[in-house]
Structure formats: structure tokens, C-alpha cells
Amino acid sequence: MELMHAFQKYGGLLCNYAYSYLNNREEAEDVVQEVFLQLLETEKVFPFNDIAIKSYLLKSVRNSCLNILKKKKHFFSIFTETPVN
């Protein structure tokens, strides 16, 4: 599957998925763009079916969102007196 086709097919789904983690539309869109940009830069080729591509993209977006949330949690915990669990 071509990268542009994958973006057109799954871009909206991925943005909504990222939004469900981040609760911020702009950050969610940035995450999706970054995932596709990383794929473009590494020239990753997908020799597998649509389901595998969708799964790969969802996992990449989820991992990016979790990394952002970890950074926010760390940032927040530095500036508060109460520990963040």
C-alpha cells in the first residue's frame, strides 16, 4: 500500500485515536503527521495487507501518544509539590 493512500484511508481514524489519548486535536494531528513523516524518512515499505498496515500505524500512534503523556507527567511532577502516580 502506498503511503499517501494509507494516509488518506487511515488519517482520520488515527487522528481520532490519538485524540482519545491526548484530548487535544492539534497534538493528535501532529502525532499522526510525525508517524507518517517518520515512515517517509525511513522509506519503510509495507509488503503486507491493509490489516497489518492499520495495526502498525495504530501501534505507532499509540506509542507516540504514550511518550507525550509520559513527558507531560514528568514535567507536571517537577512543578508540583504532590507526587504524581
C-alpha positions as CSV (number, residue, x, y, z in Angstrom):
1,M,0.0,0.0,0.0
2,E,1.3,3.4,-0.9
3,L,2.0,5.8,2.0
4,M,-0.3,8.5,0.6
5,H,-3.1,6.0,0.2
6,A,-2.6,4.8,3.8
7,F,-2.8,8.5,5.0
8,Q,-6.0,9.1,3.1
9,K,-7.5,5.9,4.3
10,Y,-6.5,5.9,7.9
11,G,-5.6,9.6,8.7
12,G,-8.9,10.4,10.2
13,L,-9.1,7.2,12.3
14,L,-5.5,7.8,13.5
15,C,-6.3,11.4,14.5
16,N,-9.3,10.3,16.5
17,Y,-7.3,7.6,18.1
18,A,-4.5,10.0,19.1
19,Y,-7.2,12.5,20.3
20,S,-8.6,9.8,22.6
21,Y,-5.2,9.7,24.4
22,L,-4.2,13.4,24.3
23,N,-7.6,15.3,24.4
24,N,-6.0,17.9,22.2
25,R,-6.8,18.0,18.5
26,E,-3.7,19.8,17.4
27,E,-1.4,17.4,19.3
28,A,-3.3,14.5,17.9
29,E,-2.8,15.8,14.3
30,D,0.9,16.4,15.0
31,V,1.3,12.9,16.2
32,V,-0.2,11.4,13.1
33,Q,1.8,13.6,10.8
34,E,5.0,12.7,12.7
35,V,4.3,9.0,12.4
36,F,3.8,9.3,8.6
37,L,6.8,11.6,8.3
38,Q,9.0,9.0,10.1
39,L,7.8,6.3,7.7
40,L,8.5,8.5,4.8
41,E,12.0,9.3,6.0
42,T,12.9,5.7,6.7
43,E,11.3,4.7,3.4
44,K,9.6,1.9,5.1
45,V,7.8,-0.4,2.6
46,F,4.8,-2.4,3.6
47,P,4.8,-5.7,1.8
48,F,1.7,-6.8,3.8
49,N,-2.1,-6.3,3.7
50,D,-4.3,-3.5,4.9
51,I,-4.9,-5.0,8.3
52,A,-1.2,-5.2,9.1
53,I,-0.6,-1.6,7.9
54,K,-3.6,-0.4,10.0
55,S,-2.3,-2.3,13.0
56,Y,1.3,-0.9,12.6
57,L,0.0,2.7,12.3
58,L,-2.3,2.4,15.3
59,K,0.6,1.0,17.4
60,S,2.9,3.7,16.2
61,V,0.4,6.4,17.1
62,R,-0.3,4.9,20.5
63,N,3.3,4.7,21.3
64,S,3.9,8.3,20.3
65,C,0.9,9.4,22.4
66,L,2.2,7.5,25.4
67,N,5.6,9.1,25.1
68,I,4.0,12.5,25.0
69,L,1.9,11.7,28.1
70,K,5.0,10.4,29.9
71,K,6.8,13.7,29.2
72,K,3.8,15.7,30.4
73,K,3.6,13.7,33.6
74,H,7.3,14.1,34.3
75,F,7.0,17.9,33.5
76,F,3.9,18.2,35.8
77,S,5.5,16.2,38.6
78,I,8.6,18.6,38.6
79,F,6.4,21.6,39.2
80,T,4.0,20.2,41.8
81,E,4.6,19.5,45.5
82,T,2.4,16.4,45.4
83,P,3.8,13.3,43.7
84,V,2.1,12.2,40.5
85,N,1.4,8.4,40.3
